[in-house]
Amino acid sequence: MAERRPFYFNGSASSFSLRRMTDTNLASLRYQLRVAYAAVLNGNGNGRLYTGGSNNVGQAHSTEYTYAQNQNNRNWNYYDGEDWPGYPGLGTTTRSTTTFTQTRNNETFPSNANLRDYGWLYWNGSTTSFNMRVISAEQDFVDTLLTDTISEAVSGDEVGTYRVATGTPGGGSWTNKGGVFTNTIYSNNSQTTWNLYLKTSHSDPGGENPVGYKSGAVFQARDRSSGASLIQTLLLPMLHRRVANNGALNYNINGGGTGRGTMSDTRYNSSSTNQWFTSNIYYRSRTPSGGQSTNANYELRITT
């Protein structure tokens, strides 16, 4: 299909003209759509990322080296020396597994009546032969607005998207959705906890209100705010359809896309040994110790 840029009123209430919107003119509408999407996520609605569920995103595992012990009974043969067993290797265990899931429910495309009542008008034709039409094709919405909205969410202000971090990310407003992964080492000793953060707002870059059709053959400037019908009835369902059907704003662990924070599983990188004899049994043990090294990294990633 094609870009179907809306008109906007240029001038005053008594003297104005209709002009076609540029990318800059559309910036505020794209931002307000991201704010509306963030509000849905923050209310645990469609598109949200959470722990538990069906695991359509991926998992992160916190593992540890564990204490190990060997023993050997005394054989009472004085000629072959003491009966010490060999030192054991360290054991391993998975202390916890975090499963990430994202809701990706499809939504119904808006009706023709809603497209007419809440959509915008665009120029169709040439400079000498043209008419005005109401935008109606889904791909036209994608080409005109949704692709850039998604790109800015991923690589721009990040409004309407998540990060994992040990502290609140900078820039704009972030909501802490709670701890999602804790790295532990030997004996369940907690080291670091990563929280899931959702960005709910930044700053509106400013723009224009699209012009649409009003009954009685009247032009009307549409409200571009996040709670208005243009966004709630038309654009937000279309954005959800991109998430459900086209992989936009989908999350994964260690897959493709743009990184949104890395969770690390660490372990002790050395060990200490001990031996003792009691009740006619020889014992040798190995205990995790030393510094820490990374066993695995789990990066949250988002796709366009």
Secondary structure, 3 states (H helix, E strand, C coil): CCCCCEEEEEECCCCEEEEECCHHHHHHHHHHHHHHHHHHHHCCCCCCEEECCCCCCEEEEEEEEECEEEEEECCCCCCCCCCCCCCCCCEEEEEEEEEEEECCCCCCCCCHHHHHHHCCEEEEECCCCEEEEECCCHHHHHHHHHHHHHHHHHHCCCCCCEEEECCCCCCCEEEEEEEEEEEEEHHHEEEEEEEEEEEEECCCCCCCCCEEEECCCEEEECCCCCCCHHHHHHHHHHHHHHHHHHCCCCEEECCCCEEEEEEEEEEEEEEEEEEEEECCEEEEEEEEEEEEEEEEEEEEEECC
